[in-house]
Amino acid sequence: MSTSQKKVLVVGTGSIGLRHARLCQERADLVVECCDSRAAGLEEARKTLGDVRCWTSLDEALAARPDIVVVATPHDHHESVAVAAMKAGAHVLCEKPMSHTAEAAAHMLRVQRETSR
């Protein structure tokens, strides 16, 4: 990875997550990594994207300091993934719906304001 490239971590390797990963991978200024707790999801990521770094642990993936995290998990996981990513210093792109409850979405917005992410 060159200093001009940004690391993008795509969390969730279903069809939408893989679409985000594939489109990000087409950009020369981005390096794509994937995270999913499902082995089958990561195998599909490798098949679709080639030799990309894959993680089963979100904590370990965030410790590797991605610049951007794309949240493409089921919507009831958006809050926990987005909040962890922002607190780790990453900017976040979250798939819709933002979250599964208004309270979870409000929490995400509070953390965004606190972290400027």
C-alpha positions in Angstrom: 0.0 0.0 0.0 1.4 3.4 -1.0 1.2 6.5 1.2 -1.3 8.0 -1.3 -3.7 5.0 -0.9 -6.5 4.7 1.7 -7.4 1.4 3.3 -11.1 0.5 3.0 -12.5 -2.2 5.2 -15.8 -3.6 4.0 -17.7 -5.3 6.8 -20.2 -7.8 5.6 -19.6 -9.8 2.4 -23.1 -10.3 1.2 -24.1 -9.1 -2.3 -24.1 -5.4 -1.3 -20.8 -5.6 0.6 -19.1 -7.4 -2.3 -20.5 -4.8 -4.7 -19.0 -2.0 -2.6 -15.7 -3.9 -2.3 -15.5 -4.6 -6.0 -16.2 -0.9 -6.9 -13.6 0.3 -4.4 -11.1 -2.1 -5.7 -11.4 -0.6 -9.1 -9.9 2.6 -7.7 -6.1 2.9 -7.7 -6.2 5.1 -4.6 -8.0 2.5 -2.4 -6.8 -0.8 -0.9 -9.7 -3.1 0.0 -9.9 -5.5 2.9 -13.0 -7.5 4.0 -14.4 -8.6 7.4 -17.1 -11.1 8.0 -17.7 -13.7 10.7 -18.9 -16.1 8.1 -16.2 -18.3 6.5 -18.4 -18.7 3.4 -18.7 -14.9 3.1 -14.9 -14.5 3.1 -14.5 -17.3 0.6 -16.9 -15.5 -1.7 -14.9 -12.3 -1.2 -11.7 -14.0 -2.2 -13.4 -15.6 -5.2 -14.9 -12.2 -6.3 -11.9 -9.9 -5.4 -8.9 -12.1 -5.6 -6.1 -11.9 -3.1 -7.6 -9.5 -0.5 -6.8 -9.4 3.2 -9.8 -10.9 5.0 -10.7 -10.7 8.7 -13.1 -12.7 10.9 -12.6 -10.4 13.8 -13.9 -6.8 13.6 -11.7 -5.8 16.5 -8.6 -7.1 14.8 -9.6 -5.5 11.5 -10.1 -2.2 13.2 -6.8 -2.5 15.0 -5.1 -2.6 11.6 -6.3 1.1 11.2 -8.5 1.3 8.1 -9.2 4.8 6.9 -12.7 4.0 5.8 -15.2 1.4 6.9 -18.1 0.4 4.7 -20.9 -1.2 6.9 -22.8 -3.7 4.8 -24.0 -6.0 7.6 -27.6 -6.8 8.5 -29.1 -3.5 9.7 -29.4 -4.6 13.3 -25.6 -4.8 13.4 -25.0 -1.3 11.8 -24.8 0.5 15.2 -22.2 -1.7 16.8 -20.0 -1.8 13.7 -20.3 1.9 12.9 -19.7 3.0 16.4 -16.6 0.7 16.8 -15.2 2.0 13.5 -15.7 5.7 14.4 -14.1 5.2 17.8 -11.2 3.4 16.1 -10.7 6.6 13.9 -12.2 5.5 10.7 -14.7 7.3 8.5 -17.9 5.3 8.0 -20.2 4.7 5.1 -23.2 2.8 6.3 -25.7 1.0 4.1 -29.4 1.8 4.5 -31.4 1.7 6.6 -29.0 3.5 9.0 -30.1 1.2 11.9 -32.9 -0.9 13.2 -34.1 1.6 15.8 -34.3 5.4 16.1 -32.3 5.1 19.4 -29.5 3.2 17.7 -29.4 5.8 14.9 -29.3 8.6 17.4 -26.4 6.9 19.2 -24.5 6.6 15.9 -25.0 10.3 15.3 -23.8 11.2 18.8 -20.6 9.2 18.3 -20.2 10.8 14.9 -20.3 14.3 16.5 -17.9 13.1 19.3 -15.3 11.6 16.9 -15.8 13.9 13.9 -15.9 10.8 11.8 
